[in-house]
């Protein structure tokens, strides 16, 4: 079984929040068009059937390719999986973004922190991707940069700053990473302040609070 990386743990912690936030965004953006869309669908159903059949077939084929790549990861054949995800990312379609995220995760699993960080930075800087997922890429990439001796720590701190705001859905992860970054940079006071705030926040995820308390024990008084 592949060793769990920081982003594996983080994905589990934010998965439910991500799906809920994404659903709310979709409804806010498109909910008012539901009834209009239904009418258009009824009126254009004859001409739509041919395209629908093609679209479903194409999506099923792409989905099958994506699943085969995921199966390769499970089987430990990460090099072949990386190649398949790269092809899907270049082909486009609905799985393009997911393929790119999986490419980054494979780099992380292989111990290539610099490669993973670069892949996540590319996702975070892609304006064609919804900001929700760009922010996730910032968080996941930050973990990899912490493991990279040559990382641009001031630049990383700047990218995390906006995500630490109270309105950000990723504030707890961003604050935790910022605490780790402060400790690595030798700023013990800031690290302690950030971890203390997380440990005392009842709204923070349990895992984050527990790790913050552990870091406070390591830092000491």
C-alpha positions, 0 to 999 in steps of 0.5 A: 500500500502506498505511503500516505502523504500530507495531501492525502490526509488533507484531502480527507479533512476538506473533502466534505467542506469542498463538496458542500461549497462547490454545490452551493456555488453551482446552485447560486450560479445556475439555480435560477436557470433550472426551469428555463433550462427544462423548457429549452430541453423539451423544445430541443429534445429531437436535435439534442439526442444525437449530441447527447449520445456522443457526449455520454460516450465520450465522457464514459471513455474519458472516465474509463481512462481516468479510472485506469490511471487511478487503478495503476496508482493503486497497483503501484505503477506510478510511472504509467499512471503519470503518463496516462494522467498527463495524456488526459490533462493534455486532451482536455475534457471534464477530467483535465483538472482532476488529472493535473491534481493527480499528477501532482499527487504522484510526484508527492508520493514519489518524494519529488517535493519540488515537482509536486510543488511546481505542479500545484503552483501551475494549478493555482495560477491557472485562471481557467480553473475556479478559484475554489480549486486554485486555493486548494492547489495553494494549500496542497502545494504549500505542504510540498514546499515545506519539504523542499529545501530550495523553496521560496519561503517568503513567497509561500507566506504571501500566497497563504496570507489571503487564505488565512482570512476568517472568510476563507474556507481553507483558513485552518489549513492555511494557518496551520501551514503558516505556523509550520512555515514560521517555525521553519523560518525561526519565528518562534513567537509567530508559530506559537501564536498561530498554533495557540489560536488553532488549539483554542478554536472550537470550530477548527477540525479536530485533527488540526487542533490536535496537531496544533497542540502537539506543535505547542508542546514541541515549541515549548514556553 
